[in-house]
């Protein structure tokens, strides 16, 4: 069974019942899982594949926030309010599989197993930590460090069980957006890393050749 960090607070039987209550869904590469502004009626637990999170800026541009991979989840806020709306557009960047749990299913679980309430508390606490860390990085870290940190995170998301070098299928523009900088700056950082033998740049791909060195530089 796929391990989800946000279910750690549940006992093994509760975790199995939670997973059993979910509905499996499959997406092909480039499928849109949900649009920003859609009704938020379920939470997705990612079983396989990678999905990109994008939002619309006040000026009408599209900004890439992050990439999600197996073991992660999205849409948990949708379970807290009947009139909740999706705050981002989610697109599959590879073939992907998720398990979905709607509000009715969750309420049934909460009634049968009150400890499932910890699932929501843990989820929201983790989201607050992520947002706080992102704000601190944006305010106080040099832009080069932000690019390195986003790249190190992506290397973890794209890491495969067979220990092959992570191959990040993402444009440099997406990486720049995630780091809050320009494509030119992101490209300069990537070229420097390539010259050091840490990454290899291909067409629409970034292959991580030395993950430990990248992680060290991103500190």
Rosetta blueprint (number, residue, H / E / L):
1 X L
2 X L
3 X L
4 X L
5 X H
6 X H
7 X H
8 X L
9 X L
10 X L
11 X L
12 X H
13 X H
14 X H
15 X H
16 X H
17 X H
18 X H
19 X H
20 X H
21 X L
22 X L
23 X E
24 X E
25 X E
26 X E
27 X E
28 X L
29 X L
30 X L
31 X L
32 X E
33 X E
34 X E
35 X L
36 X L
37 X L
38 X L
39 X E
40 X L
41 X L
42 X E
43 X E
44 X E
45 X E
46 X E
47 X E
48 X E
49 X L
50 X L
51 X E
52 X E
53 X E
54 X E
55 X E
56 X E
57 X L
58 X L
59 X L
60 X L
61 X L
62 X E
63 X E
64 X E
65 X E
66 X E
67 X E
68 X E
69 X L
70 X L
71 X L
72 X L
73 X E
74 X E
75 X L
76 X H
77 X H
78 X H
79 X H
80 X L
81 X L
82 X L
83 X L
84 X L
85 X E
86 X L
87 X L
88 X L
89 X E
90 X E
91 X E
92 X E
93 X L
94 X L
95 X L
96 X E
97 X E
98 X E
99 X E
100 X E
101 X E
102 X E
103 X H
104 X H
105 X H
106 X H
107 X H
108 X H
109 X H
110 X H
111 X H
112 X H
113 X L
114 X H
115 X H
116 X H
117 X H
118 X H
119 X H
120 X H
121 X H
122 X H
123 X H
124 X H
125 X H
126 X H
127 X H
128 X H
129 X H
130 X H
131 X H
132 X H
133 X H
134 X H
135 X H
136 X H
137 X H
138 X H
139 X H
140 X H
141 X L
142 X L
143 X H
144 X H
145 X H
146 X H
147 X H
148 X H
149 X H
150 X H
151 X H
152 X H
153 X H
154 X H
155 X H
156 X H
157 X H
158 X L
159 X L
160 X L
161 X L
162 X L
163 X L
164 X L
165 X L
166 X L
167 X E
168 X E
169 X L
170 X L
171 X L
172 X H
173 X H
174 X H
175 X H
176 X H
177 X H
178 X H
179 X H
180 X L
181 X L
182 X L
183 X H
184 X H
185 X H
186 X H
187 X H
188 X H
189 X H
190 X H
191 X H
192 X H
193 X H
194 X H
195 X H
196 X L
197 X L
198 X L
199 X E
200 X E
201 X E
202 X E
203 X L
204 X L
205 X E
206 X E
207 X E
208 X E
209 X L
210 X L
211 X H
212 X H
213 X H
214 X H
215 X H
216 X H
217 X H
218 X L
219 X L
